[in-house]
């Protein structure tokens, strides 16, 4: 089977299912597992994601308001790769190629490939998406085994917290810094499963812009700075630039690996968050995953 993935989480799901050798094309953002960086890139973007946060936000808003696409797919290359399965998404047109475009162009290919669409906004939904990709690739059994193992890891965290009767710190997750967005979708649920309480983010909803005074008024015990797509070092730099944050512990988190991509590594994210909130129970988080900001 030939598989083309149009987004990083799709690529990570395919790899976790043991089918990375069947990937023949990936998006321009796909970087995990490392060997996928050698595959043909079938997408590109008009947005310079290396720019500062305000510039990226302004560029996205301009492109959307003017009706210009944020992402482009090289459909000639996709046709050449002859996929049997294309993995796309229907959650966020700002984050990756839209499902609508994918289905429109895929319908022109002969033979027509199957489409697996990621659309989850919750952790349970992410696990369901993993199972759906497994089914689309013809291996439901592996999908069931993988999702069961991910649920078991979250259950282990829960049981440790329950046994310790661990208190829940009040947490805010900043998903973008200029303007300030607080995280939504699966992140507030990740906070809860890791033993915290998200005091601003709404589970299952889109991330939202919030004024600084809302963050201050929420009286968090911990602030996580995890801009979408940033690794831990870039997140740390962004956190240090937020001089207005409340005087509570601030952590930079590798959102690119642990929070932003709705795939198996979200469970790594839950475990990392648990280590931030309760290091006496879980040990300190790995520095490549999270860093305290002085």
N, C-alpha and C positions, 0 to 999 in steps of 0.2 A: 504493500500500500504506500502511495505517495501522499504526504501530508504537507500542506502549506499553512503556516500560522501567521495571522495578520496582527498579532499583539503578543507582548512578552508573557502575559499570564497563560495564554494558550500554549505557547512554546514550553513553558515550565510544566504545565499539566501533561502535555504529550510526553515530555521527558520523564516525569515521575511515573507515568504508566509503563515505562520501559520501551518506548517507541521512538526515541530520539533518532535512531538509525533510519526511520522512515520519513523524517523531516527532509524536505527537499528545498524549502524556501521559508524565510522568516521575515519579520519586520525589521526596520532600521534600528529599533530600540532593543531588540532581543539580545541579551548578553549572558543568559544563564540557562543551562549549564554552559561553561566556557566554550566548549567545542562548537556550539551553534553559531558562534561569530564567524566561522568559516563558510557558512551556507550563503547562498544567494539572497540578497536583500530585495524584497519585492515592494517595499513601501519607502516613502520619503515624506518629509514634513516641511512646511513653509515657516515653521516657528524655530527660532534659535533658542534652544533650551539651555544654552550656556550663558545667556544674558542674565542680567539681574532680574529679580522677581517682578518689579514694577514694569519693566520692559516686556517681559514675557506676557504678563497679564494684558498690557495694552495691545500687544500684537495679536493676541488671541481675540480680544474684543473687536479690534478693527477688521480682522478677517471675517469674523462671524457677522458683523453688522453689514459688511459689504458683500456678503454672500460668496466669499472665496473659500475654497476648501482648505482645511488645515492639513490634510493628509492626501497623498497621491499614491495610487497603486499602479505598478507597471503590469498591466494585465496581459501585455504581450509576453512578458517573462513568465507570468503565472501560467499562461496557456502552454508555453514551451515546457514547463515543469510537469505538466499533465497530472495535476493532483486528483486523487480519488476523494480527498477530504480537505475542506478548508475550515479553519477555526477562526471565527470572527467574534464580534461583541455587539450588544445592543444596550449598553449601559450609559455610555457617555461619548458623544460625538467629538468632544474636546480632547478625549484621551486616546482615541484610535479610530481607524477606519470604521464607518458605519455599516451596520448589517444591511441596510437598504441598498447601498452601493454594491456590497459584496454579492448579494443575491441577484441583483440586476445583471452584473457582468458574468457571474458564474453560470447564469442561465444560457449564456451564449457559447459556453464551452462544450465541446463534444469529445468524449462523453461528459455529461453534466456531473460535476462532483457533488458529493454530499456536503451539507453545511452544518457545522456544530456552532451554536451561538452561546456565548457567555453573557448572562444578563443578571447575575446575582447582585443583590445589595445587602445581603446578610451572610453570616458564616454558614448557616445551613444551606443557603442558596449556592454558595461557592462549592460546597461538597456535592450538591446535586448537579452542578455544572460539570464537576470532575467526572461524576458517574455518567453524565450524558456524553461527554467526549469519549469516554471508554466505550460506551455502547456504539457510538458512531464509528469507532475504529474496529468494532467487532470483538471487543474483549470486555464484556460486562464483569466477568469474574475478577479481573485485575482491578477494575474500578471499585468494586465492592471491597476488596482487600485493602486498597489504598485508603479509601474514605474511612473504613473501620479503624485503621491504624491512626489516622489523624484524629478521629473522635476519641480514641483511647488516650492519646497524649493530652488532649484537653481535659479529659476526665481525671487523669493523674494530677494535673495542676489543681483541679477543683478539690480533689480529696485531700491534698496537702493543705490547702487553704482552710478547708472545713475542719480538719483535725486540729489545726493550730488556732481556730477561731480568730483568724487574722482580721484586723480592722480594715475597712476599705478607705484608702485615701481619696480625696476629691481631686479629680484629674481634668486637665484641659489639654487637648491635642491641637496644635496649630499646624494646619496642613499647607498653608501658604502665608507668606509674611508681608506682602505688599500688593494689594490690600490683604488684610488679615482674614483668612478663612479658618474656621474650625472644622475638624474632620467629621464626616458623616458615614453613610453606608455601613460597612461592617466594623469600622474602628470602634465606635462606642461599645459594641458587643465584645470586641476583643479586650477592651479595658475592663469590662465587667468579668469576663472569664479569667482575666489575669489577677483579679482581686482588687480592682479599683472601681471608682464610680465616676463616669464622665458627666460633668456638671453643666455642660453647654451643648455638646454634640447630641444629635437625635439619631438613634439607631435606625438604619435602613433608609435615611433621607440623604439628599445630596449635601455635600459640604456647603457651608454658607458663610458669607461675609459678616463679621461682627465688629462693632466698635470696640475700642480698647477698654472703655469703661465697663462694658459687659463682662469682659474677662476679669477685670479687677473686682467687680461687684460679686462675682461668683465665688470668690475666696478659695481658690484652689490650694491644695497642699503640694501639688506637683504640676509643673507645666512641661509638656513634651513638645519639642519643636521638630517636626517631621515633614518638611515640604515635599510635596508629591514629586517623585522622581529623583530626589537628592540622596546621595550616600551619606554616611555618618559624618564625614569631614566637612562636606558642604553644608550639611544641616547645622553642624557646630558653628561654622562661620556665620550662618544666618541667625542663629540663636544669640551670638555675641553682639549682633547689631541691633537687637531688640532691647535697648536700654530701659524701656518703660515697663518691662515685665514686673509682676509682683515679686517681692523678696521672699521667694520660696525656692526649693530645689528645682532646677531647670535641667532637662536632659535633651540632648540631640539624639535622634533615632534614625537609623538607616531605613527610611521609608521605601526607597527603591526596592529593597529586598524583602522587607518585613511588613509593610502596611499598604503600599499603593497597589500592588498587583494581586488580584483575586485568584490566588492559586494555592498550592500546598504550603508555600512558605509563610502564609499567614499564621500557621500554627507555630512556626519558629518565632513569629512575632508575638504571639500570646505568651510563649515561654520567656521571651526577652522582657516583655512588659512585667511579667510576674517577678522576674529577677530585679527589675528597677523598683517595684513597689515593696517587695518583701525579700531583700537580699539575705536575711537570716534564714529564710526557708529554702531559697533557690540558689543562693550564691550570687556573686556579682555578675552583671551581664558582660558578655564579651566586648572588648573595646571596639571591634570592627562592627558591632551592632548598635551600641549605645554609649554615649560619653556624657559624663556630668559636666555642666558648664559652671565655671567659678563665678 
